[in-house]
Every structure is written in C-alpha cells, then in structure tokens.
Amino acid sequence: MKTQTCHLKSNRLLVAFLPALLILFVGYVNASLYRTWSLPEGAKARLNKGGVSRVAYSPDGTLLAVASNIGIWLYDPQTGEERNLLTRHKEYVTKILFSPDGQTLASTGYGEISDYSEIIRLWDVKNGRLLYTLRGHTDWIRSISFSPDGQTLASGSSDRTIRLWDVKSGRLLRKFTDHERRSFVDIAISPDGQILAGNDDNIIRLWDIKNGRLLRKLTGHTDWITSMAFSLDSRTLVTGSRDTKLHLWDVGTGDPLKTLTEHTDWITSVSFSPDGQILASRSRDGKLCLYDADTGNLLKTFAGQARSIRSRSFSPDSQMLVNWGWDHIIRLYDVGTGDLLKTLTGHTGEIQSVSFSPDGQTLISKSADQTIRLWEVNTGDLLRTLTGHIYHINSVAFSPDGRTLADGGHYRNTIRLYDVGTGDLLRMLTGHTQNVECVVFSPNGETLASGSMDNTIHLWEVGTGEILRTLTGHTESVVSVAFSPDGQTLATGSRDATIRLYDVGTGDLLRTLTGHTESVISVRFSPDGQTLASGNEDATVRLYDVSTADLLRTLTGHTGRIRSVSFSPDGEILASGSTDTTIRLWDIGTGRTLRILIGQTKDVNSVAFSPDGQTLASGYVDTPIRLWDVRTGRILRTFRGHTKDVKSISFSPDGQTLASGSRDGTVLLWDLTPE
C-alpha cells in the first residue's frame, strides 16, 4: 500500500510538471529547428541567417518579415522567435511588402534571365507557400506597391516599364511603356485606388488604373525625381527632386499648386502623416521640413540631423516623428511642439531603416551592424534584439576535435564559435577593429588565430575567449594565417606582399619572407612543417624552407591570381585555386603540374583536402561546391545552396562534414557520409 501511494504521488508530480517539461522541450526544439529549414540538398544544418536588406511589419503587427541574402525570415515580434523561412529567390531579396490584409507577401529578387533581371514572388503568409512567380521585367525592379484593396500589385522597373499584376491569379493585367527618358524609378497608387503615378527621370505620368489610359504628364522638375506621395484624399500629388524643390500637383487637372523651396540639397523623401494633415520632406543634408498639407505653409524645420533614407517616419497617430542616420542614434520628436522626446542608442553601425509597429507601441530599427532591434516607444527601452544575421563570411575552420566551428567576416569585427553538434553559438570573440579576414585553430585546439583588415593578428584562448596576444608588423590587411604542425609557429600572409613567421609562445617575429610583388592571399604549412606554400596575386605559388626562409621553388602555370593553396595530408601534393577558373595539383618533389581541374567558369576561392587525402573540395565565386577525386580528377559531387560566393571551406577532422562560408552571410554544413 505504501508503494502504491508513492506511485500515486509520483504520477501527480509528473502530471503537475508535464506542461512545464513540454514547454521546455518545445522551446528547445523551436530554438534550434530553424537551422534546418529549407536546407539545400546535401546540407544538414545552417549557421547564421544571411545579411539583412529589408524589414517590414505585417498590417496587424503579428509578424515581422526580414529579407536576407538567403530568403525571407518571418519572426514573432513579441517573442523574437523564428516562424518561417521563405526561400525561392536565387540571390538576396531586394524588397518585401505585405498586402493590406496581411495575407500575401510580395518580394523581389534576381531572376534567371540576366545578371540584372528581377522577378516578383507572391507568398501565402499563413503557411509560407509560394503562390506565384511574376516574370517579365528585364532589369531591376525599383518599386512595388499594392492597391488599397490588395487585389492588384504594381511594379516599376529600370527596363522602362510599369506592370500591373492580378494578385489572386498572378496574371499580368497591363503593361505601361510610355517613356521618354531613362527609366521608371518610383511608383505610387492613390489611396482611392484609381490613379497610378510613375516617374521617369524628371517627368511624372498619371494613368487610369482601370483602363490603362495615360491621363496626363506633369513637368516642371529640372532634375531626377527622388520621391513622391499622394495625399489621403487622392487629390494632391507631392514630388521631391534632386533639383531641391518640392512640387504639389492637382491630380485632377495636372496643374502645379505650389512649389516649396526651403531645401538647398537633394530631397531624399516625401510623405504625408497618417492623418493626412502634415507633409514631411527630407534632404540629403539632413534637413527635415514639416508643412501644413492643405496650405503648404512651413510649420517646423529640423536641421543638423543625420541623413535619413526612409520616407515614412510618423507614428500611426501622427503625434511623433522619428529621425535617424549616420550617428547610430534614433531620435523621437513631438510633432506638435518639435521637442526631442527620446534618443535610442545601442546600434554600432549606420542605422538604415526605422519604422513603427501598426499600433505605434513598438519601434523597429535595422542597422549596418546587422542587428534588428525592437524598442518600446513609451519608455525608450530595448525590448529585444534579433541576431544571427551576418553580412559576409570570409573564413571557417573546425577545431581539431571537430566539436567547434569558428567563422569570421563582416559582422561587428567579431569571430563566432559554434557547437557543431547543436549549432548553438558558444562565444563571440571581440577585439579587432575592422573585418575579420581569416581564422584557424592551433593543432591542440586551445588557441585560435585571426587576421583582420586592421593589419593585426590576434591569438585567442578558445576556452575563455580572451586575447592572449596581438601580433603586429603588417602594414595592410592580414588575409591568411596558418599554424605549423607543432603549433609553435604562426605564418601570416598580407596584402602588403609579405609573409611573417611569429613565435606563438612569445609573439616575437621570427622572420619575414619577402620578394612578392602583390598580395599574399593564402599560406599553408606542409604536414611535416618544413615547407611553407604561399598563393599570391601575381599568379604564382611559392614554396619556402621554413627554417632558413629560402625560396625553394616557384610554381608557374596559373594565369590568374591565386586565392587558395592546400597540402595533401601526406605532403606530396599541393592544390591551388585561381581566378583563372582552374585548380592545379602540383607534385611537391618536382614542382610539376600533375593535373588541372576545370569544373566551372568562375574564380576558385578556396580549396581543401579531405583528411584521408582522397578528395579535394573547392568553392567558387558562382556558388557551387565541388568534390573531386584526387587520383582521377573526376567530379564526385556538387553542392549548391549558397546565394553568393563561397569564400572558405573546411573538412571536419573525421571527414564526415564539410563546412562552407559564403558572402551570403551563412555557413552550411554538408553531410559527407556515404549515401
């Protein structure tokens, strides 16, 4: 009976704690599941989320869309949790826009026709399903806009056309091609949904949306029109130009109503307040003017603030105005009094966009530091920061035990250490003052070396993240670092055309290898530590005696810059990748070319041998990764999935995983286990 009572108590405890356990489990799964969303074939995980280009709130404020180099991330703005990843664009997403009802998301990005053609994709926001791909533009899509009822999407392109699309069917409704100058830069749909405005250099055209008829041309600006906006009643159109003037037009007649001349520099944006009572304009010199929308009379001028690049900056209730720019500071002003209400600080890079949530309670900001921050408007408190978006990965490296991966690139001058098994970020190493160009672990895994555009090399203690010492002497960027097999010497290659050898224990400079005439892009020790290979922008590979610094041999044959060199594990073969689109395998003993591998028509950025020496991996400018049979030169496998250049590749010590770092801001882990 006592045992039964204990079981009953245990069951009650289990029932009581089960919801909490489930929450913990679900939270753990959700926290890491996004790393496996929409993976390319052959990949098993993705680290980082790609560089950010645009952010947008859904109309009801329940979703936040973030356009990145690899797709569109959907977040819950209340929790900061990832909800979905939409990936179909071949390269980075250039624009995103929710439909008025929030059920459809439109995005633009590069297509397949040419390097500059773009396509539009329409997504079902609820389930992330791709609805339609809208093709037809043959150049950059400069602007997209939904009609007020959400049934029509307008797109303006540098191909000198404006197109109207039916959102429900994806069908092209109408194409406007009446042009005289360069290209359509911007489009706007009147709030009543009847008029489409498009500018072409310094001319504005107004079309009847229903029948496609050209209603009138508005002329008067003497330079490129940079921004335009309809008044709430659709009767007035305001346009800003590089000629520093604001023109107000009567939409019904096309007559000029008023010309505003308070600006003395290019006008970068114009917008009406949500209640339609105020007209705001900004110029390139940071001057912000507020006008009475009915009379055009100047109400207030804000001068001396940093340049803003976003047109709409009013709060939804029109009571506040937000301004931001180069100084990394966000400022909130009272529209009625002009008083500065709050300053929001924390970003470490240029602030690129700021917008209010639909309810006006939250402010979202995006910065060149690749963070997205959400702020409480009433208090100015930082609510949360969305991280993981990284602009550019330059280098990846596995630790000797294969449990940790390091990457470095264009992200707040930091290095990130990840747990390979879980994908969790273990630690961020900060100390460089410019972008990190290269990273490598010491043979015992206890030290990490990094080279930077700040001309320095840092040696880090992996366990604590502390800087052990800083090595100086190079006069330009350090773009390659390599430990000797015994871990006692560090070789560094720089754009100053020198190679330096340092004592790892003391940081002392042992010797400098000179003679190069251009940047040294890649350096590697032979497995026995006696030879150092360097790849140079002078199209040569050089082999040095490490103990004497004597030049042993110069390998010639490439016709382009050498981007990467790698020794085979037995030290008998050297692989070199070049901008001449080829990989060469060299016999170290004789300096003879054993084989030339040609698999792509673009630059080879990185080469690496597998731990058993039987396979060579290569990364290219045009994004594929190839695995080669070293003995035969045959292509074994091709991995595709990055949307920008593959800058660095690294095999795990067991040879079962390949890591690739790309300019798209992500690291992909590829499964190499036998199929």
N, C-alpha and C positions, 0 to 999 in steps of 0.2 A: 504493500500500500504506500509506503514511503517512497519507493522508486517511482510509482505511478504519479505521485504528487510532484516529484522533481521533474518528471517528463512534462507534466501539465504546465508547470512554471516555465520550463524551457520553451515550450511551444508558445506560451503567452508572450514571453520576451522576444521570440523570433517574429511573431506577428506584429508586436509593437515596433520592432526595429526594421522590419522588412521594407516599409516605404522609404525610410532613410537610406537603407542599403541600395535600394533600387535607384534612388536619386543620385547617389554617389556613383553607381555603376553607369547609369545613363550619362551623367556628366562627364565621366572619364571617356566613354565611347565618343560622345559628341566632341570632346576636346581634341581628339586625335583623328576622328574619322575623315575630316575634310582633307587630310593629307593624301587620301586615296581616291578622292573624287575625280572623275573624268580623266583618269590616267591614260597616257598613250599605250599602245600595245607594247608589252615587254617591260614596262616600268612597274615597280611595286610600291613606290612612295614618292611624294613630292615635298621638298622642304622649301619654305617661303612661298609667297603668293604672287610674285611679279610686281613690277613697278606700277604705281598708280598714275592714271591720266585724268580721270573724272570721278566725281561723286554726285549722287542725286538721291533725294528723299522721294519715297512714294507719296502720292497725294494725301493718304490717310496717316502718314508718319510711322507706319508699322514696319517698313522695310527701308534699308539703306543699300543702294546699288553702288558698287565701286568698280569702275572699269580699270583693268590692269593689262599688262603685257600678255597674259595668258587667257584672259576671258573676263567675265563679269562675276564678281562675288556679291552675293546677297547676304546682308547682315541683319540681325535683330538689333536695332539701335538701343533698345532698353537694356539688353544684356551684353551686347558686343559679340554674340555667338554667330558663327557662320551658319547660314541656312541653305545655300546652294551655290553652285559654280556653273556658269553657263559658258561652254567652250565650243565654238564652231569657227570663230574667226582665225585666219591663218597667222595673223600677226596681232599686234596690240590693238585694243579697242580705242577708237578716237573720240566717239561721242555716245552718250546714253541719254534717253529721255523716256519718262513714264507717260502713258496716255492719261487723259484727265480722270478716268475712272480707276486708274492704277492697276488694271488687269493686264495691260500689254506694256512691254518694254521694247523700245526701238534702240538699236545700236548700229554704229557704223565702224567699218574697219577695212583693211586691204582685201581685195579680191584676187582673182587668178588671171585677169586679163593682162595687166602690165604692172610695173612697179608702183604706179601711182593711181591705178583704178581702185575704187572703193565700192563696197556693197553694203546694203542695209539688211539687218536681220530683225525680225519681229518675234518676240518671245512671249509665251504664256507665263506670266509671273507666278501663278499659283503652283504650277508643277515644274516649271523650268523648261518646258518643251519648246523646241524651235517650231514656230508656226510657218514662217515664210522667209525666203531669201529673195530680196528685191535687187535685181541686176539691171543694168542699163547705163549707168553713169560710167564714163571712161576716164575720169580724173577724180581728184579729191572732192569729197562731199564736204562742203564748207558749213552747211547749216541744215537742220531738220526741225520740223515743227508740226505738232498735231493740231487739227482743227478743234474748236471748242467742244464739239460733240464726240471727238475721238474717233470718228469714222474715216477720216482722211489724214494721210501723212504727206507733208510737202518736204521736198529735199532740193537744195540748191548746190550746184557743183561748179568746179573750175572748168568743166567741159562746156560751159556756157549754156547749160540747160537747167530748168527747174522742172521737177516731175511731181505729179500728184498720184498717190497710191491709195487704193482701197484697202483699209486695214483688215477687214473681215476676210477678203479673198486673196490679198496680196497682188491684185491685178493693177497694172498701170492704167490710170484713168486718163491722164492728159500730160503732154509734154509742152513746155513753153520754151521756144528757141529764139524769140525776137531779141536780138542783141546787136550792139554796135561796137562795144569796147572789148575789154579783156575777158572778164568772167563775172558770173554772179557770185558775190561774196556772202551775202546775208539775205534771209527771207523772213517775213513776218506775216501772220494771219490775223486779220482784225478780230476783235472779241466777238463780233456778231457772226463770224464765220463766212462772210460774203466776199471779202476782198483779200487778195494775195499781193503783198508788196515784195519786190525783189530789186536789189541794186546791182548795177553793172558799172563799175568804176565810179563816175560821178553823176550817174543818171538813175532815177528811181522809176520803176514801172509798176502800175497798178492793174491787176487782172480781176475779172469777174470769175470767181472760183467755179460757179455752177456751169457756165457755158464756155469758159476759157478765153473769153474775149478780152483783148487789150483795151483798157478803159482810157488810160492817159499816161503820158510821160512827164515826170517832174524834173525840171532842170534849173540849175542855179548854183549848185556847188561847183567849185573850181578845182577840187582835188578828190581823192578817193573817199567814198563814204564808208565810215567805220562801224556805224551802229544806227539802228532805227527802232522805233516803238510806236504802237497805236495807243491812243487814249482809250479809256474804258468805254466811252460811248461810240467808239469807232469813227468818229467824225474828224479827228486830227491825227496826222502822222508827224512825228518829230524825227529829224535825221541829224546826225553828227558826222563831221568830216575832218580830214587832215587839214582842211583849209581853216580850221579853228572855229568855224561858225556852226551854230545850231539853226536849222530852218524848221519852222512849223508850217504844215501844209493843210489846206482844206481838202479832205479826201473826196468829197462830192464833186468839187469843181477843179481840183488840182491847183488852185491859186495859192501863192505864198501868203501866209497870215502874218508871220513875224520872223525876223532874223535876230538872234541873240548873239552878242559879240563879246561876252565877258571873258572868254578863254583866249589865251595867247599861244597855246600849244595844241598839238593834235588832240582831238576829242576821241577818247577811247571807248566810252559807253554812255548810253542814254536810257532812262527808264522812268516809268510812271510809278508812283506809290500805289500799293494795293487798293487804296480808297479812291485813287484817281485824282487827288487834289494837288499833288506836288509832282513836278518834273525834276529829275536829278540828272546831272551830267558831270562827267569826269574828263580830265585831260591828262596827257602824258606827264605833265609836270607835277601831278598830284593835286591839282586844284579841283575842288568839288563844289558845284553850284546847285542851289535849290531854288526853283521858280514856282510861282503860282501857275498851276496848269491851265487855268481859264484865261488869265490875262498875260501870262508870260513875264510878269514882273519878278525881278530878283528878290528872293526872300533872305537867303543867307549864303555865305561863302566860307568854305573850309579850305584853308591853304596850308601848304607846307607838309602835308601828309604824304606817305609813300604811295607810289603808283598802285592802283587797283586794276585788276584785269577782269572783274566780273561786273555785269551791267546791273543786275538787280541786287540791292543790298538793304532794302527796307524790311522791317519786321512785318509780319502779316497784318498787324493792326495799324501800321503806318506811323507808329509813335517813336520808333527807334531807327537809327541808321547805323550800319556797320561799315567800317573802313579798315583796310589792311594793306600790307605791302612788304617792301624790301627790308624793313627793320624788324621783322619777325613778331610784330605786335599787332593785336586786334583791338580796335577801339570802337566802343559803343557810344553813340551820341543821342541826346534827346532832340527829336526833330523840331519840336515847338520852340525850345529855348536855345538850342545849339550847344548846350552844356555837354561836356565829356562825362559820361556816366561810369564807364568801367574800361580798364585796359586788361586784356587777357594775354598772358605771356607763358612761354613754355616751349614753343617751337624753336628749333635750332637752324631751320632753313627758311628761305623765302616762302612766305605764305602765298599760295597760288589760287585758292578759292575759299570763300566763306559763305554760308547760307543758313537761313533759319529753318527750323522744322516747321511743318504746316501749322502747328498750334502755337508757334512762337516761343515755346518754353526752352528749346534747346538750340544751340548754335553748333554747326559742324564746320570744321576747318581742315583743309588739306595743305600740306607743306612739302617743299622740296626735300625735307628730311625724311620723306616717305612715311610719315605718320598721319593718321586721321584722328582728330581729337573732337570729342563731344563735350560741350560746356553748358552748364546751367545758366540761362540768361539772367535770372533774377539775382543770383549771388555771384556769378562770375566763376564759380567753382568748376574745376575739371571733373567731369563725370567719369570718363573712361578714354582710353587711347587704344585704337585699333592698330596692331603692329603685325609684322610678318611680311609687309610689302617692301620689297627691296628693288632698287632700280637696276643694278648691274652686278653680276657675279664675275669676278676676274679669276678666281683660283679656288680649287677644292683639294683637300688632302685627307686621307684616312690616317688615323693613329695606327701604330704598329700592331696593336691587338685587335684592330678592326671595330672597336666599340664606339669610337668617337669620330665625327667628321667635322673638319674646320672649313669655313669658307670666308673669303674676304672680297670686298668690292666697293661699289659706290653706295655706301649706306652709313652715313654719320661717322665715317672713318673708323669703323669697328670691324672686329672679327667675331664670328659666331661659332660656338662649339655645340654640336648636336649629339644626342644619344641616337646611334644608328638604329638600335632596336625599336625604339618608340617614336623617334622623330622629334622628341622634346628638345627645346632649347635649354642647354645646360648652363651656358655662361656667355656673356658678351665681353670682349676684351677691348677696352678703350684706352687710347694714348696717342695714336697717330693723329696728326693734324690735317692730313689730306687722305685721299682714297688709298685703300689697301690694294696693292697690285699682285701680291703673291704670298702664299703661306705654305709651310712644310713642318712636319713633326720630326723631332730628333729620333734616332734609332731606338732609344729606350722609352719614347713616348712621354717623357717628363717635361720636355721643353718644346715650345712652338716658336718658329722664326717667321717674321713677317717683313716684307718690304713695301715701301709706300712712295707715293708721289711727293711726300715731304722730304725725300732723299735719305731717310733713315731706315735702319733695321732695328726692330725690337725683338728681344728674346724674352718669352713669357714662360712663367711657371704654369703648366697646364692645370695642376690641381687647385691653385688659388686664383689664377688669372692675373697675378701680379707681374709687373715688368721686372725682369732680372737685371737687364742692362740694355742700353741703347747704343748701337754701333753707328758711327758717323764717318764721313770722309767722302762719300759720293757727292757729286755736285749736281746731279739730276736724279730723276726717279729711279728707284730700285725696283726692277720688274721681274727678277728671278732670284730665288735663294735655294740652296741645297746643302744638306749636312753630309759630311763624309761618313762612310760606313761605321767608323768607330765613334762618331758623334763629337769628336774633338775639334773639328774644323768646319767653318761655315763659309761657303762660296757665295758671292753675290754678283749679279750682273746688272748693269745700269745703262741708262740712256746716255751717260757721259762717256760711253765707249770703253769702259774699264771693267775688269773683274778684280774683286778684292777677296782675299782669304783672311779670315779672322780666327783667332783662338777663342773657342766658345767659352772656356772656363774663365778667361780673364777679359775678353773683349778686345785684346790687343790686335792690331793689324799685323799679320804675318808677312804678307807680300801683296803687291799689286801687279796684275797681268795687263800689260798694255800692248799696243800695236793695232788694235781695232780702229777702224775709221768711222764706224757708225755704232748704233745702239747694240748692246749685248742683251738679247731678249730671253735667252734660256741657257742655264748652266746645269750640268749634272756630273756627279762623280761616277766613276766606274765601280763595279761591285767590290773590287779589291782596294779601292781608294787611291790608287796610284796615278790615275789619269783623270783629267777634267775635260769635259767636252763643252763647247760653247756654240750657240747658234746666234748668228749676227745678221743685222740688216744689210750687210754688204754681200749677202748671198753665199757666204762661206761657213763651213763648220770647222772649228779649230780644236785640236787635241793638245793638251799641255801635260807636262810632267809636274805633278803636284809638289814634289819635294824640291825641285830646282826651279820651277816656273818656266822651264824651257818649252818652246813651241816644238812639239813632236811632229805634227803633220797638219796640213790644211787640206780639207776635203772640198773639192770644187765640182760643180755639175749643175747645181740649182741655178735657176735664172731669176729667182725672186728672193725676197727676204726670208730668213729662217725664223720661224715662230716657235719651234719646239724641238728639243732633242731628248732622246731616252735610250739608255743602255739596256740590252737584254740581261736577264739575271745571271747568265754565265759570263757576261762581259765581252763576248766575241762579236756582237753585232751592235751597231748604233743606228737608231732610226731618227730621221729628221723630216719635219713637215715644213712646207714652204708656201709662200704666196704664189708660187708658180703652179699651184694646184696639185703638186706631186708629193709623194713620200718616198724617200730613198732609204734603203737598207745598205749599210756600209760594213765591210769587213775591217774590223779594228786593226788586225795584224798587218794588212797590206794597204788599207785605205781605198780599196777597190769597191765600186758600186756592185752590190750583189743583185739588187732588184729595185725596180721603180714601180711603185704602186700608184695607179691612176684610177680614181673612182668618182671624182667629182670635177666640176669646172670652176670651183671657188677655192679661196685660200684655205690651207690647212692650218688650224690654230693650235692644235695640241695632239701629241702622240704619247702613248704609254704602253709598255709591255705588260702582259699578264704575269703573275708570279711564277708560272711554270715556263714562261718564255715562248710558248707555242702560239700565242695570239697577240696581235697588236691592235690597239684601239686608236681611232682617230676622230677628232672633232673638227667641224668645218664652219666657215662663215655662213653657208646656206643651210645650216641647222642639222643635217643628218649626222649620225654617229655610225661609224663602220667598224666591224671586227674583221680582221684579216688573219688568214692562215700564214704564219711567218715562213713556213717551209715552201709553200706553193705560190703565195701571193694571191690566193683566191679570197674573195669576199665571203665571209661566213654568215654574217648577219648585218642588217641595217636597222638602226633605231631612229625613229622620227617622233618628235613631240615638242621640242623646244620651238619657240616662235621667233627667236633671234639667234645670233651667232653662239656657237658652243665654244667657250673660251678655255675651258680646262676640263680634263678627265682624269680619273684616278681609280685604279683597281683596289678592291679590298684585299687584305693580306691573304684570305683564303681563296681568292679568285672567283667568288660566287656573286659578287656585286660590282657594278661599275657605277661610279658617281660622275655626273656631268654638271658643270656650272655654266650658266649662259647669261648673255646680255639681257635676257627676258626677266632676270631677277630671281630665277628659281634654280634649285638643284634637283635633278631627277636621279633616283636610284633604280638601276636596271637589273633585272634578275638574270643571272648568267648560269643558273643551274641547268643541267641537261634537260632538254624538252622531253 
